[in-house]
Amino acid sequence: MDVKKIREKFAELYGGAGAVYTSPGRVNLIGEHTDYNGGFVLPGAIDKAMYCEIKPNGTGRVRAYALDLGESAEFGLEEADKPAQQWTCYIFGVCREMAKRGKPVQGFDTVFAGDVPLGAGMSSSAALESCFGFALNDIYGLGFERFEIALIGQATEHNYVGVMCGIMDQFASCLGKEEHLMRLDCRSLEFEYVPFNPEGYRLVLLNTMVTHNLAGGEYNQRRASCEQVVAAIAMRHPQVRLLRDANLHMLEEVRAEVDATDYMRAEFVIEEIQRLLDACTAMERDDYETVGRLMYETHAGLSKKYAVSCPELDFLNDVARESGVTGSRVMGGGFGGCTINLVRDELHDAFVARATAAYKAKFGIDAKVYDVVIRDGARKLA
């Protein structure tokens, strides 16, 4: 991202210069549909981010310019001042959530832009919230810890954007650490850094450029499946409140009492929670071949047991396996979006060329390719 363009626009619009901040998008290496089951996720901040230049303006109003959109907005900071444009709601919401926590901010001028691809599952919205959360916390000395800034971003999504998201995206954007992934316990919200420095490998995302509209209702059905199985298991084991608390033996005990589809979905989640823990153990000993094998197992489970893949994702996963790629799986909720691939350096160019050509021939769609590197989370640049 060329921050110079942000600075030039800021000087043009407002005169002078402000401070510059950034906060990244994220990937999730393994651990899908585990969050609402109380399990673990394994995200990492990436080298694609949102950037803002910002400066207090001595008023009670915000003047903002979205460089990528070429749009400007001005709004106040009281609840009744909620602006109409959707992109402004992310900034406004962060300000309001800080005020609700007893730390109101004053008016400011800002220009922002980013290079987190939209619609690719790298959480551009969380990066935007985290960028402004970190910037305002720093400029006004509000004293929020990074985790609280992540919670402020999540609350912004819930209360001002209307998206009932989990905490993973904002958490990764705020607390990311170069050459590390973060094992976040979605039940306790405790986390630890896991070394991720795969020398000789690259992380590559292939975007199918498709989104299947059945995702919303299908997602809710899968949550319901998990909850129904938990209810059955809890009749025998009252301590089980989430699938995280169950094991495959407990699941087998209720096989005859639950729907076969519900059983299969619960089986995937229990297995996926263990796969994530096994992947962390493998990374600690630099065993990325095992990590890759587990990624393929995750994709198979998401496709066959959890049924959240689609023909386009399965095709790219098959091409990865046929090309000798170490690991590949659908990343995110499914029904479209990206595959995340762990690729040996020497295979990278040939794999990308083969996958994009084969995908175009099969579906008539140009897949987008994103090489990503694990970087630090929110920070001040200048």
DOPABA-463944 format. One record per residue (C-alpha): residue in three letters; residue number from 1; x, y, z. Coordinates in nm, 4 decimals. Layout:
N
+------+-----+----------+----------+----------+
| code | pos |     east |    north |       up |
+------+-----+----------+----------+----------+
|  ala | NUM |        X |        Y |        Z |
...
+------+-----+----------+----------+----------+
END
This chain:
382
+------+-----+----------+----------+----------+
| code | pos |     east |    north |       up |
+------+-----+----------+----------+----------+
|  met |   1 |   0.0000 |   0.0000 |   0.0000 |
|  asp |   2 |   0.1358 |   0.3422 |  -0.0979 |
|  val |   3 |   0.0880 |   0.5439 |   0.2224 |
|  lys |   4 |   0.2220 |   0.8470 |   0.0352 |
|  lys |   5 |  -0.1112 |   0.8793 |  -0.1467 |
|  ile |   6 |  -0.2967 |   0.8893 |   0.1856 |
|  arg |   7 |  -0.0652 |   1.1611 |   0.3127 |
|  glu |   8 |  -0.1005 |   1.3674 |  -0.0025 |
|  lys |   9 |  -0.4799 |   1.3520 |   0.0154 |
|  phe |  10 |  -0.4802 |   1.4368 |   0.3842 |
|  ala |  11 |  -0.2674 |   1.7483 |   0.3230 |
|  glu |  12 |  -0.4907 |   1.8481 |   0.0319 |
|  leu |  13 |  -0.8150 |   1.8126 |   0.2295 |
|  tyr |  14 |  -0.7188 |   1.9303 |   0.5752 |
|  gly |  15 |  -0.3756 |   2.0955 |   0.5560 |
|  gly |  16 |  -0.0769 |   1.9837 |   0.7597 |
|  ala |  17 |  -0.0158 |   1.6248 |   0.8636 |
|  gly |  18 |  -0.1482 |   1.3761 |   1.1140 |
|  ala |  19 |  -0.0253 |   1.0477 |   1.2571 |
|  val |  20 |  -0.0349 |   0.7299 |   1.0457 |
|  tyr |  21 |  -0.1570 |   0.3920 |   1.1737 |
|  thr |  22 |  -0.2154 |   0.0497 |   1.0261 |
|  ser |  23 |  -0.3926 |  -0.2726 |   1.1187 |
|  pro |  24 |  -0.3870 |  -0.5923 |   0.9117 |
|  gly |  25 |  -0.6264 |  -0.8438 |   0.7695 |
|  arg |  26 |  -0.5945 |  -1.2060 |   0.8711 |
|  val |  27 |  -0.5916 |  -1.5682 |   0.7637 |
|  asn |  28 |  -0.6937 |  -1.8720 |   0.9668 |
|  leu |  29 |  -0.4628 |  -2.1670 |   0.9060 |
|  ile |  30 |  -0.6849 |  -2.4366 |   1.0535 |
|  gly |  31 |  -0.9861 |  -2.4589 |   1.2843 |
|  glu |  32 |  -1.3112 |  -2.3843 |   1.1012 |
|  his |  33 |  -1.6619 |  -2.3797 |   1.2528 |
|  thr |  34 |  -1.4978 |  -2.4459 |   1.5877 |
|  asp |  35 |  -1.5502 |  -2.0972 |   1.7306 |
|  tyr |  36 |  -1.9211 |  -2.1197 |   1.8145 |
|  asn |  37 |  -1.8591 |  -2.4685 |   1.9536 |
|  gly |  38 |  -1.6178 |  -2.3364 |   2.2155 |
|  gly |  39 |  -1.3092 |  -2.4735 |   2.0411 |
|  phe |  40 |  -0.9924 |  -2.3110 |   1.9110 |
|  val |  41 |  -0.9019 |  -2.1030 |   1.6069 |
|  leu |  42 |  -0.5546 |  -2.0373 |   1.4701 |
|  pro |  43 |  -0.5437 |  -1.6991 |   1.2939 |
|  gly |  44 |  -0.2478 |  -1.4869 |   1.1930 |
|  ala |  45 |  -0.2198 |  -1.1213 |   1.0886 |
|  ile |  46 |  -0.1007 |  -1.0728 |   0.7316 |
|  asp |  47 |   0.0909 |  -0.8254 |   0.5165 |
|  lys |  48 |  -0.2279 |  -0.6743 |   0.3735 |
|  ala |  49 |  -0.3824 |  -0.4040 |   0.5869 |
|  met |  50 |  -0.5875 |  -0.0889 |   0.6352 |
|  tyr |  51 |  -0.4073 |   0.2431 |   0.6847 |
|  cys |  52 |  -0.5251 |   0.5770 |   0.8156 |
|  glu |  53 |  -0.3839 |   0.9228 |   0.8724 |
|  ile |  54 |  -0.5619 |   1.0972 |   1.1548 |
|  lys |  55 |  -0.5454 |   1.4251 |   1.3475 |
|  pro |  56 |  -0.7710 |   1.5847 |   1.6119 |
|  asn |  57 |  -0.9551 |   1.8853 |   1.4689 |
|  gly |  58 |  -1.0712 |   2.0559 |   1.7897 |
|  thr |  59 |  -1.4419 |   2.0055 |   1.7148 |
|  gly |  60 |  -1.7094 |   1.7538 |   1.8008 |
|  arg |  61 |  -1.7265 |   1.6224 |   1.4451 |
|  val |  62 |  -1.5422 |   1.3718 |   1.2300 |
|  arg |  63 |  -1.4384 |   1.4512 |   0.8752 |
|  ala |  64 |  -1.3437 |   1.1320 |   0.6918 |
|  tyr |  65 |  -1.2333 |   1.0486 |   0.3400 |
|  ala |  66 |  -1.2292 |   0.6950 |   0.1980 |
|  leu |  67 |  -0.9503 |   0.7112 |  -0.0581 |
|  asp |  68 |  -1.0322 |   0.3793 |  -0.2253 |
|  leu |  69 |  -1.3936 |   0.4842 |  -0.2770 |
|  gly |  70 |  -1.3327 |   0.8518 |  -0.3480 |
|  glu |  71 |  -1.6049 |   0.9369 |  -0.0936 |
|  ser |  72 |  -1.6132 |   1.1830 |   0.1963 |
|  ala |  73 |  -1.8370 |   1.2097 |   0.5010 |
|  glu |  74 |  -1.8847 |   1.4319 |   0.8042 |
|  phe |  75 |  -2.0701 |   1.3321 |   1.1191 |
|  gly |  76 |  -2.1046 |   1.4015 |   1.4887 |
|  leu |  77 |  -2.0201 |   1.1678 |   1.7745 |
|  glu |  78 |  -2.3526 |   1.1314 |   1.9547 |
|  glu |  79 |  -2.5757 |   0.8270 |   1.9087 |
|  ala |  80 |  -2.8245 |   1.0286 |   1.7041 |
|  asp |  81 |  -2.5476 |   1.1252 |   1.4599 |
|  lys |  82 |  -2.5093 |   0.7799 |   1.3038 |
|  pro |  83 |  -2.4180 |   0.8392 |   0.9380 |
|  ala |  84 |  -2.5888 |   0.6759 |   0.6418 |
|  gln |  85 |  -2.2933 |   0.5450 |   0.4397 |
|  gln |  86 |  -2.1990 |   0.1920 |   0.5461 |
|  trp |  87 |  -1.8233 |   0.2508 |   0.5542 |
|  thr |  88 |  -1.8698 |   0.5406 |   0.7958 |
|  cys |  89 |  -2.0516 |   0.3132 |   1.0417 |
|  tyr |  90 |  -1.7269 |   0.1287 |   1.1174 |
|  ile |  91 |  -1.5537 |   0.4501 |   1.2245 |
|  phe |  92 |  -1.8595 |   0.5922 |   1.4009 |
|  gly |  93 |  -1.9210 |   0.2642 |   1.5815 |
|  val |  94 |  -1.5669 |   0.2484 |   1.7186 |
|  cys |  95 |  -1.6067 |   0.6018 |   1.8553 |
|  arg |  96 |  -1.9415 |   0.5185 |   2.0145 |
|  glu |  97 |  -1.8204 |   0.1931 |   2.1699 |
|  met |  98 |  -1.5296 |   0.3799 |   2.3275 |
|  ala |  99 |  -1.7715 |   0.6387 |   2.4670 |
|  lys | 100 |  -1.9905 |   0.3616 |   2.6114 |
|  arg | 101 |  -1.6844 |   0.2422 |   2.8013 |
|  gly | 102 |  -1.6396 |   0.5859 |   2.9565 |
|  lys | 103 |  -1.3653 |   0.7032 |   2.7192 |
|  pro | 104 |  -1.5225 |   0.9448 |   2.4686 |
|  val | 105 |  -1.3131 |   1.0736 |   2.1794 |
|  gln | 106 |  -1.3189 |   1.4186 |   2.0241 |
|  gly | 107 |  -1.3565 |   1.5174 |   1.6613 |
|  phe | 108 |  -1.0845 |   1.4345 |   1.4121 |
|  asp | 109 |  -0.9922 |   1.4464 |   1.0444 |
|  thr | 110 |  -0.8898 |   1.1289 |   0.8650 |
|  val | 111 |  -0.8064 |   0.9740 |   0.5299 |
|  phe | 112 |  -0.7898 |   0.5953 |   0.5030 |
|  ala | 113 |  -0.7281 |   0.3248 |   0.2448 |
|  gly | 114 |  -0.6184 |  -0.0372 |   0.2343 |
|  asp | 115 |  -0.4961 |  -0.3322 |   0.0341 |
|  val | 116 |  -0.6939 |  -0.6079 |   0.2096 |
|  pro | 117 |  -0.8882 |  -0.7677 |  -0.0783 |
|  leu | 118 |  -1.2623 |  -0.7224 |  -0.0321 |
|  gly | 119 |  -1.4727 |  -1.0371 |  -0.0244 |
|  ala | 120 |  -1.1740 |  -1.2701 |  -0.0002 |
|  gly | 121 |  -1.2215 |  -1.3708 |   0.3626 |
|  met | 122 |  -0.9293 |  -1.1686 |   0.4978 |
|  ser | 123 |  -1.1470 |  -0.9455 |   0.7163 |
|  ser | 124 |  -1.1077 |  -0.5980 |   0.5737 |
|  ser | 125 |  -1.3829 |  -0.4680 |   0.8034 |
|  ala | 126 |  -1.2078 |  -0.5925 |   1.1175 |
|  ala | 127 |  -0.8843 |  -0.4360 |   0.9917 |
|  leu | 128 |  -1.0631 |  -0.1018 |   0.9502 |
|  glu | 129 |  -1.2163 |  -0.1148 |   1.2989 |
|  ser | 130 |  -0.8875 |  -0.2163 |   1.4556 |
|  cys | 131 |  -0.6965 |   0.0533 |   1.2686 |
|  phe | 132 |  -0.9214 |   0.3292 |   1.4034 |
|  gly | 133 |  -0.9528 |   0.1670 |   1.7450 |
|  phe | 134 |  -0.5764 |   0.1531 |   1.7862 |
|  ala | 135 |  -0.5268 |   0.5037 |   1.6421 |
|  leu | 136 |  -0.7878 |   0.6747 |   1.8607 |
|  asn | 137 |  -0.6691 |   0.4898 |   2.1700 |
|  asp | 138 |  -0.3154 |   0.6142 |   2.1047 |
|  ile | 139 |  -0.3981 |   0.9720 |   2.0055 |
|  tyr | 140 |  -0.6274 |   1.0360 |   2.2995 |
|  gly | 141 |  -0.4403 |   0.8209 |   2.5538 |
|  leu | 142 |  -0.7516 |   0.6232 |   2.6428 |
|  gly | 143 |  -0.5663 |   0.3324 |   2.8003 |
|  phe | 144 |  -0.7467 |   0.0416 |   2.6316 |
|  glu | 145 |  -0.5519 |  -0.2826 |   2.6102 |
|  arg | 146 |  -0.5270 |  -0.4450 |   2.2685 |
|  phe | 147 |  -0.7792 |  -0.7129 |   2.3555 |
|  glu | 148 |  -1.0300 |  -0.4471 |   2.4603 |
|  ile | 149 |  -0.9772 |  -0.2723 |   2.1264 |
|  ala | 150 |  -1.0616 |  -0.6018 |   1.9576 |
|  leu | 151 |  -1.3810 |  -0.6268 |   2.1653 |
|  ile | 152 |  -1.4676 |  -0.2690 |   2.0680 |
|  gly | 153 |  -1.4356 |  -0.3688 |   1.7021 |
|  gln | 154 |  -1.6574 |  -0.6726 |   1.7542 |
|  ala | 155 |  -1.9193 |  -0.4600 |   1.9315 |
|  thr | 156 |  -1.9062 |  -0.2143 |   1.6420 |
|  glu | 157 |  -1.9987 |  -0.4949 |   1.4023 |
|  his | 158 |  -2.2824 |  -0.6076 |   1.6284 |
|  asn | 159 |  -2.4310 |  -0.2696 |   1.7151 |
|  tyr | 160 |  -2.3585 |  -0.0423 |   1.4200 |
|  val | 161 |  -2.3066 |  -0.2675 |   1.1174 |
|  gly | 162 |  -2.5525 |  -0.5452 |   1.2013 |
|  val | 163 |  -2.3106 |  -0.8382 |   1.1662 |
|  met | 164 |  -2.3079 |  -1.0797 |   1.4613 |
|  cys | 165 |  -1.9441 |  -1.1826 |   1.4176 |
|  gly | 166 |  -1.7141 |  -1.3644 |   1.6555 |
|  ile | 167 |  -1.3950 |  -1.2174 |   1.8016 |
|  met | 168 |  -1.1325 |  -1.3903 |   1.5837 |
|  asp | 169 |  -1.0953 |  -1.1288 |   1.3104 |
|  gln | 170 |  -1.0496 |  -0.8246 |   1.5351 |
|  phe | 171 |  -0.8385 |  -1.0290 |   1.7756 |
|  ala | 172 |  -0.5924 |  -1.1241 |   1.5009 |
|  ser | 173 |  -0.5786 |  -0.7701 |   1.3639 |
|  cys | 174 |  -0.5042 |  -0.6165 |   1.7040 |
|  leu | 175 |  -0.2744 |  -0.8804 |   1.8531 |
|  gly | 176 |  -0.0956 |  -1.0287 |   1.5523 |
|  lys | 177 |   0.2751 |  -1.1078 |   1.5837 |
|  glu | 178 |   0.5226 |  -1.1596 |   1.3020 |
|  glu | 179 |   0.6159 |  -1.5252 |   1.2396 |
|  his | 180 |   0.3498 |  -1.6425 |   1.4855 |
|  leu | 181 |  -0.0069 |  -1.7645 |   1.4713 |
|  met | 182 |  -0.2380 |  -1.7272 |   1.7699 |
|  arg | 183 |  -0.4191 |  -2.0193 |   1.9273 |
|  leu | 184 |  -0.7323 |  -1.8546 |   2.0621 |
|  asp | 185 |  -0.9528 |  -2.0504 |   2.3005 |
|  cys | 186 |  -1.3020 |  -1.9407 |   2.1969 |
|  arg | 187 |  -1.4488 |  -2.0593 |   2.5278 |
|  ser | 188 |  -1.2178 |  -1.8775 |   2.7690 |
|  leu | 189 |  -1.0734 |  -1.6131 |   2.5280 |
|  glu | 190 |  -0.7259 |  -1.7072 |   2.6492 |
|  phe | 191 |  -0.4620 |  -1.7284 |   2.3813 |
|  glu | 192 |  -0.0995 |  -1.8089 |   2.3158 |
|  tyr | 193 |   0.1389 |  -1.7438 |   2.0281 |
|  val | 194 |   0.2487 |  -2.0436 |   1.8226 |
|  pro | 195 |   0.5680 |  -2.0166 |   1.6130 |
|  phe | 196 |   0.4968 |  -2.0071 |   1.2395 |
|  asn | 197 |   0.8050 |  -1.9629 |   1.0276 |
|  pro | 198 |   0.7753 |  -2.2185 |   0.7473 |
|  glu | 199 |   1.1129 |  -2.1771 |   0.5775 |
|  gly | 200 |   1.0929 |  -2.3077 |   0.2243 |
|  tyr | 201 |   0.7131 |  -2.2682 |   0.2081 |
|  arg | 202 |   0.4709 |  -1.9938 |   0.1110 |
|  leu | 203 |   0.1104 |  -1.9263 |   0.2047 |
|  val | 204 |  -0.1043 |  -1.8713 |  -0.1033 |
|  leu | 205 |  -0.4745 |  -1.7895 |  -0.1165 |
|  leu | 206 |  -0.6730 |  -1.8721 |  -0.4297 |
|  asn | 207 |  -1.0016 |  -1.6840 |  -0.4488 |
|  thr | 208 |  -1.2742 |  -1.8730 |  -0.6358 |
|  met | 209 |  -1.4556 |  -1.5394 |  -0.6932 |
|  val | 210 |  -1.7854 |  -1.7111 |  -0.6128 |
|  thr | 211 |  -2.0245 |  -1.6802 |  -0.3213 |
|  his | 212 |  -2.3188 |  -1.9144 |  -0.2971 |
|  asn | 213 |  -2.6219 |  -1.7427 |  -0.1497 |
|  leu | 214 |  -2.7351 |  -2.0398 |   0.0598 |
|  ala | 215 |  -2.4658 |  -1.9576 |   0.3155 |
|  gly | 216 |  -2.6761 |  -1.7705 |   0.5742 |
|  gly | 217 |  -2.9460 |  -2.0293 |   0.6364 |
|  glu | 218 |  -2.7050 |  -2.3186 |   0.5953 |
|  tyr | 219 |  -2.4750 |  -2.1686 |   0.8576 |
|  asn | 220 |  -2.7615 |  -2.1472 |   1.1063 |
|  gln | 221 |  -2.8560 |  -2.5092 |   1.0332 |
|  arg | 222 |  -2.5066 |  -2.6251 |   1.1225 |
|  arg | 223 |  -2.5107 |  -2.4370 |   1.4492 |
|  ala | 224 |  -2.8445 |  -2.5997 |   1.5254 |
|  ser | 225 |  -2.7026 |  -2.9451 |   1.4431 |
|  cys | 226 |  -2.4214 |  -2.8942 |   1.6916 |
|  glu | 227 |  -2.6574 |  -2.7688 |   1.9616 |
|  gln | 228 |  -2.8913 |  -3.0657 |   1.9141 |
|  val | 229 |  -2.6062 |  -3.3116 |   1.9547 |
|  val | 230 |  -2.4806 |  -3.1290 |   2.2648 |
|  ala | 231 |  -2.8295 |  -3.1539 |   2.4159 |
|  ala | 232 |  -2.8337 |  -3.5301 |   2.3574 |
|  ile | 233 |  -2.4863 |  -3.5820 |   2.5026 |
|  ala | 234 |  -2.5671 |  -3.3616 |   2.8032 |
|  met | 235 |  -2.8451 |  -3.6019 |   2.9047 |
|  arg | 236 |  -2.5671 |  -3.8510 |   2.9880 |
|  his | 237 |  -2.2871 |  -3.6043 |   3.0630 |
|  pro | 238 |  -2.4290 |  -3.2874 |   3.2221 |
|  gln | 239 |  -2.0892 |  -3.1168 |   3.2147 |
|  val | 240 |  -2.1036 |  -3.0987 |   2.8348 |
|  arg | 241 |  -2.2288 |  -2.7552 |   2.7320 |
|  leu | 242 |  -2.0489 |  -2.7183 |   2.3981 |
|  leu | 243 |  -1.8999 |  -2.9683 |   2.1538 |
|  arg | 244 |  -1.5604 |  -2.8572 |   2.2877 |
|  asp | 245 |  -1.6531 |  -3.0420 |   2.6067 |
|  ala | 246 |  -1.7367 |  -3.3674 |   2.4252 |
|  asn | 247 |  -1.5272 |  -3.6447 |   2.2730 |
|  leu | 248 |  -1.5874 |  -3.9036 |   2.0027 |
|  his | 249 |  -1.6786 |  -4.1705 |   2.2593 |
|  met | 250 |  -1.9557 |  -3.9495 |   2.4000 |
|  leu | 251 |  -2.0756 |  -3.8802 |   2.0475 |
|  glu | 252 |  -2.0887 |  -4.2514 |   1.9656 |
|  glu | 253 |  -2.3066 |  -4.3112 |   2.2720 |
|  val | 254 |  -2.5847 |  -4.0969 |   2.1235 |
|  arg | 255 |  -2.5516 |  -4.2067 |   1.7592 |
|  ala | 256 |  -2.8910 |  -4.3805 |   1.7629 |
|  glu | 257 |  -3.0591 |  -4.0816 |   1.9292 |
|  val | 258 |  -2.9576 |  -3.8040 |   1.6905 |
|  asp | 259 |  -3.0117 |  -3.7336 |   1.3239 |
|  ala | 260 |  -2.7431 |  -3.8877 |   1.1029 |
|  thr | 261 |  -2.6560 |  -3.5491 |   0.9495 |
|  asp | 262 |  -2.6282 |  -3.3895 |   1.2941 |
|  tyr | 263 |  -2.4003 |  -3.6739 |   1.4030 |
|  met | 264 |  -2.1715 |  -3.6241 |   1.1055 |
|  arg | 265 |  -2.1466 |  -3.2490 |   1.1610 |
|  ala | 266 |  -2.0679 |  -3.2927 |   1.5285 |
|  glu | 267 |  -1.8063 |  -3.5528 |   1.4412 |
|  phe | 268 |  -1.6327 |  -3.3028 |   1.2136 |
|  val | 269 |  -1.6207 |  -3.0361 |   1.4854 |
|  ile | 270 |  -1.4789 |  -3.2692 |   1.7518 |
|  glu | 271 |  -1.2173 |  -3.3954 |   1.5052 |
|  glu | 272 |  -1.1337 |  -3.0417 |   1.3895 |
|  ile | 273 |  -1.0664 |  -2.9198 |   1.7427 |
|  gln | 274 |  -0.8139 |  -3.2019 |   1.7837 |
|  arg | 275 |  -0.6642 |  -3.1358 |   1.4389 |
|  leu | 276 |  -0.5892 |  -2.7782 |   1.5374 |
|  leu | 277 |  -0.4103 |  -2.8895 |   1.8536 |
|  asp | 278 |  -0.2138 |  -3.1470 |   1.6528 |
|  ala | 279 |  -0.1177 |  -2.8779 |   1.3993 |
|  cys | 280 |   0.0157 |  -2.6550 |   1.6776 |
|  thr | 281 |   0.2279 |  -2.9409 |   1.8104 |
|  ala | 282 |   0.3625 |  -3.0033 |   1.4604 |
|  met | 283 |   0.4506 |  -2.6362 |   1.4077 |
|  glu | 284 |   0.6426 |  -2.6268 |   1.7322 |
|  arg | 285 |   0.8762 |  -2.8877 |   1.5822 |
|  asp | 286 |   0.8753 |  -2.7289 |   1.2324 |
|  asp | 287 |   0.6889 |  -3.0272 |   1.0897 |
|  tyr | 288 |   0.4963 |  -2.8545 |   0.8128 |
|  glu | 289 |   0.4333 |  -3.1769 |   0.6225 |
|  thr | 290 |   0.2087 |  -3.2858 |   0.9091 |
|  val | 291 |   0.0453 |  -2.9426 |   0.9155 |
|  gly | 292 |  -0.0300 |  -2.9802 |   0.5445 |
|  arg | 293 |  -0.1784 |  -3.3277 |   0.5873 |
|  leu | 294 |  -0.4077 |  -3.1938 |   0.8580 |
|  met | 295 |  -0.5174 |  -2.9089 |   0.6278 |
|  tyr | 296 |  -0.6247 |  -3.1631 |   0.3644 |
|  glu | 297 |  -0.8124 |  -3.3576 |   0.6325 |
|  thr | 298 |  -0.9906 |  -3.0384 |   0.7339 |
|  his | 299 |  -1.0981 |  -2.9724 |   0.3767 |
|  ala | 300 |  -1.2283 |  -3.3274 |   0.3372 |
|  gly | 301 |  -1.4282 |  -3.2885 |   0.6573 |
|  leu | 302 |  -1.5660 |  -2.9496 |   0.5592 |
|  ser | 303 |  -1.6651 |  -3.0865 |   0.2193 |
|  lys | 304 |  -1.8055 |  -3.4287 |   0.3077 |
|  lys | 305 |  -1.9123 |  -3.4137 |   0.6740 |
|  tyr | 306 |  -1.9933 |  -3.0473 |   0.7338 |
|  ala | 307 |  -2.0989 |  -2.9879 |   0.3707 |
|  val | 308 |  -1.9897 |  -2.6249 |   0.3472 |
|  ser | 309 |  -1.7667 |  -2.6531 |   0.0427 |
|  cys | 310 |  -1.8731 |  -2.6120 |  -0.3214 |
|  pro | 311 |  -1.7569 |  -2.7480 |  -0.6580 |
|  glu | 312 |  -1.5201 |  -2.4568 |  -0.7162 |
|  leu | 313 |  -1.3438 |  -2.4995 |  -0.3817 |
|  asp | 314 |  -1.3230 |  -2.8768 |  -0.4151 |
|  phe | 315 |  -1.1744 |  -2.8373 |  -0.7631 |
|  leu | 316 |  -0.8957 |  -2.6063 |  -0.6409 |
|  asn | 317 |  -0.8272 |  -2.8412 |  -0.3491 |
|  asp | 318 |  -0.7959 |  -3.1336 |  -0.5909 |
|  val | 319 |  -0.5583 |  -2.9369 |  -0.8148 |
|  ala | 320 |  -0.3445 |  -2.8554 |  -0.5113 |
|  arg | 321 |  -0.3186 |  -3.2214 |  -0.4143 |
|  glu | 322 |  -0.2399 |  -3.3259 |  -0.7728 |
|  ser | 323 |   0.0280 |  -3.0534 |  -0.7923 |
|  gly | 324 |   0.2102 |  -3.1806 |  -0.4827 |
|  val | 325 |   0.1072 |  -2.8853 |  -0.2650 |
|  thr | 326 |   0.1821 |  -2.9612 |   0.1009 |
|  gly | 327 |  -0.1542 |  -2.8485 |   0.2402 |
|  ser | 328 |  -0.4780 |  -2.6976 |   0.1106 |
|  arg | 329 |  -0.8262 |  -2.6318 |   0.2418 |
|  val | 330 |  -1.1220 |  -2.3993 |   0.2174 |
|  met | 331 |  -1.0693 |  -2.0979 |   0.4444 |
|  gly | 332 |  -1.3655 |  -1.9423 |   0.6183 |
|  gly | 333 |  -1.7291 |  -2.0355 |   0.6544 |
|  gly | 334 |  -1.7464 |  -2.2008 |   0.3141 |
|  phe | 335 |  -1.9839 |  -2.1926 |   0.0154 |
|  gly | 336 |  -1.7243 |  -1.9923 |  -0.1798 |
|  gly | 337 |  -1.4302 |  -1.7660 |  -0.1071 |
|  cys | 338 |  -1.0700 |  -1.8852 |  -0.0901 |
|  thr | 339 |  -0.8588 |  -2.1909 |  -0.0460 |
|  ile | 340 |  -0.5496 |  -2.1429 |   0.1691 |
|  asn | 341 |  -0.2481 |  -2.3371 |   0.0455 |
|  leu | 342 |   0.0856 |  -2.4213 |   0.2055 |
|  val | 343 |   0.3167 |  -2.4469 |  -0.0948 |
|  arg | 344 |   0.6842 |  -2.5312 |  -0.1229 |
|  asp | 345 |   0.8830 |  -2.2464 |  -0.2784 |
|  glu | 346 |   0.9940 |  -2.4523 |  -0.5758 |
|  leu | 347 |   0.6341 |  -2.5494 |  -0.6612 |
|  his | 348 |   0.4812 |  -2.2044 |  -0.6205 |
|  asp | 349 |   0.4919 |  -2.0652 |  -0.9742 |
|  ala | 350 |   0.3954 |  -2.3892 |  -1.1461 |
|  phe | 351 |   0.1085 |  -2.4504 |  -0.9021 |
|  val | 352 |  -0.0356 |  -2.1014 |  -0.9406 |
|  ala | 353 |  -0.0138 |  -2.1236 |  -1.3194 |
|  arg | 354 |  -0.1710 |  -2.4695 |  -1.3294 |
|  ala | 355 |  -0.4477 |  -2.3903 |  -1.0813 |
|  thr | 356 |  -0.5552 |  -2.0642 |  -1.2422 |
|  ala | 357 |  -0.5504 |  -2.2095 |  -1.5942 |
|  ala | 358 |  -0.7419 |  -2.5233 |  -1.4951 |
|  tyr | 359 |  -0.9967 |  -2.3221 |  -1.2976 |
|  lys | 360 |  -1.0546 |  -2.0867 |  -1.5905 |
|  ala | 361 |  -1.0992 |  -2.3824 |  -1.8248 |
|  lys | 362 |  -1.3419 |  -2.5565 |  -1.5882 |
|  phe | 363 |  -1.5563 |  -2.2663 |  -1.4651 |
|  gly | 364 |  -1.4799 |  -1.9749 |  -1.6975 |
|  ile | 365 |  -1.3709 |  -1.7649 |  -1.4001 |
|  asp | 366 |  -1.0383 |  -1.5946 |  -1.3340 |
|  ala | 367 |  -0.9316 |  -1.6963 |  -0.9821 |
|  lys | 368 |  -0.7398 |  -1.4300 |  -0.7916 |
|  val | 369 |  -0.4092 |  -1.5182 |  -0.6278 |
|  tyr | 370 |  -0.2817 |  -1.3668 |  -0.3019 |
|  asp | 371 |   0.0555 |  -1.4506 |  -0.1527 |
|  val | 372 |   0.0436 |  -1.3646 |   0.2170 |
|  val | 373 |   0.3078 |  -1.3366 |   0.4896 |
|  ile | 374 |   0.2409 |  -1.3399 |   0.8651 |
|  arg | 375 |   0.3117 |  -0.9950 |   1.0125 |
|  asp | 376 |   0.2532 |  -0.7822 |   1.3233 |
|  gly | 377 |  -0.0862 |  -0.6499 |   1.4276 |
|  ala | 378 |  -0.2063 |  -0.2916 |   1.4766 |
|  arg | 379 |   0.0687 |  -0.0312 |   1.5094 |
|  lys | 380 |   0.1701 |   0.3305 |   1.4521 |
|  leu | 381 |   0.3775 |   0.3964 |   1.1419 |
|  ala | 382 |   0.4557 |   0.7681 |   1.1632 |
+------+-----+----------+----------+----------+
END
